[in-house]
């Protein structure tokens, strides 16, 4: 009869748990963004809808949505650009104005 804590997971088990946690988080973020756009009645472009669908599919199938390890963190399911696009789509769904790119201010008409 043992009391106290159980044996700690092996490194392989810990990595598998981390991968599953990261995969779930990415899928939740994608679903939340799509649901927010549907709830707000925001019409996503064909490209944005396809982006959300294909990224979800790749994360479900492979555990991450990109192949090149230089494009994202070792423990992330989405690349840096995919994460940025997801944030842009979420902002659009929430009715926020688009952010300026590369620190530029939008051109104003005089």
C-alpha positions as CSV (number, residue, x, y, z in Angstrom):
1,X,0.0,0.0,0.0
2,X,1.6,3.2,-1.1
3,X,0.7,6.7,0.1
4,X,1.8,10.0,-1.4
5,X,2.6,10.8,-4.9
6,X,2.8,8.3,-7.7
7,X,5.9,7.8,-9.8
8,X,6.7,10.8,-12.0
9,X,6.0,10.3,-15.8
10,X,8.9,9.3,-18.0
11,X,10.3,11.9,-20.3
12,X,8.5,10.3,-23.3
13,X,5.2,10.4,-21.4
14,X,5.8,14.0,-20.4
15,X,6.5,15.0,-24.1
16,X,3.4,13.2,-25.3
17,X,1.3,15.0,-22.7
18,X,2.8,18.3,-23.7
19,X,2.1,17.7,-27.4
20,X,-1.5,16.7,-26.6
21,X,-2.0,19.8,-24.5
22,X,-0.5,22.1,-27.2
23,X,-2.7,20.4,-29.9
24,X,-5.8,20.9,-27.8
25,X,-5.0,24.5,-27.1
26,X,-4.5,25.3,-30.8
27,X,-7.7,23.5,-31.8
28,X,-9.6,25.4,-29.1
29,X,-8.2,28.7,-30.4
30,X,-9.2,27.9,-33.9
31,X,-12.7,26.8,-32.9
32,X,-13.1,29.9,-30.7
33,X,-12.1,32.2,-33.5
34,X,-14.5,30.6,-35.9
35,X,-17.3,30.6,-33.3
36,X,-16.7,34.3,-32.6
37,X,-16.9,35.2,-36.3
38,X,-20.2,33.2,-36.6
39,X,-21.7,34.7,-33.5
40,X,-20.8,38.3,-34.5
41,X,-22.2,37.7,-38.0
42,X,-18.8,38.7,-39.5
43,X,-18.4,37.4,-43.1
44,X,-15.0,35.8,-43.4
45,X,-13.4,35.8,-46.8
46,X,-13.2,32.5,-48.6
47,X,-9.4,32.4,-47.9
48,X,-9.9,33.0,-44.1
49,X,-12.5,30.2,-43.9
50,X,-10.3,27.9,-45.8
51,X,-7.3,28.9,-43.6
52,X,-9.2,28.0,-40.4
53,X,-10.4,24.7,-41.9
54,X,-7.1,23.5,-43.3
55,X,-5.1,24.5,-40.2
56,X,-7.5,22.7,-38.0
57,X,-7.2,19.6,-40.2
58,X,-3.4,19.7,-40.1
59,X,-3.3,20.2,-36.4
60,X,-5.7,17.3,-35.9
61,X,-3.8,15.0,-38.2
62,X,-0.2,15.9,-37.5
63,X,-0.3,17.7,-34.1
64,X,1.1,20.9,-35.7
65,X,0.2,22.9,-38.8
66,X,3.7,23.5,-40.2
67,X,6.6,21.3,-41.2
68,X,9.6,23.6,-41.1
69,X,10.9,23.9,-37.5
70,X,12.4,27.3,-38.2
71,X,9.0,28.8,-38.8
72,X,7.7,28.3,-35.2
73,X,8.6,27.3,-31.7
74,X,9.6,23.8,-30.9
75,X,6.6,23.3,-28.7
76,X,4.0,25.2,-30.7
77,X,1.3,23.8,-33.0
78,X,1.1,26.9,-35.2
79,X,3.8,28.8,-36.9
80,X,4.5,32.5,-36.1
81,X,2.7,33.7,-39.2
82,X,-0.3,31.3,-38.7
83,X,-0.6,32.6,-35.1
84,X,-0.5,36.2,-36.4
85,X,-3.2,35.5,-39.1
86,X,-5.4,33.8,-36.4
87,X,-5.1,36.9,-34.3
88,X,-6.1,39.1,-37.2
89,X,-9.1,37.0,-38.0
90,X,-10.1,37.0,-34.3
91,X,-9.8,40.8,-34.2
92,X,-12.0,41.0,-37.3
93,X,-14.6,38.8,-35.6
94,X,-14.5,41.0,-32.5
95,X,-15.0,44.2,-34.6
96,X,-11.6,45.7,-33.9
97,X,-10.0,47.8,-36.5
98,X,-7.1,46.1,-38.3
99,X,-3.7,46.8,-36.9
100,X,-1.1,48.6,-38.9
101,X,1.6,46.4,-40.3
102,X,5.3,46.9,-39.5
103,X,4.6,49.9,-37.3
104,X,3.2,52.0,-40.1
105,X,0.3,54.3,-39.6
106,X,-2.5,54.0,-42.1
107,X,-2.5,56.6,-44.9
108,X,-5.0,59.4,-44.3
109,X,-6.7,61.4,-47.0
110,X,-6.0,65.2,-46.9
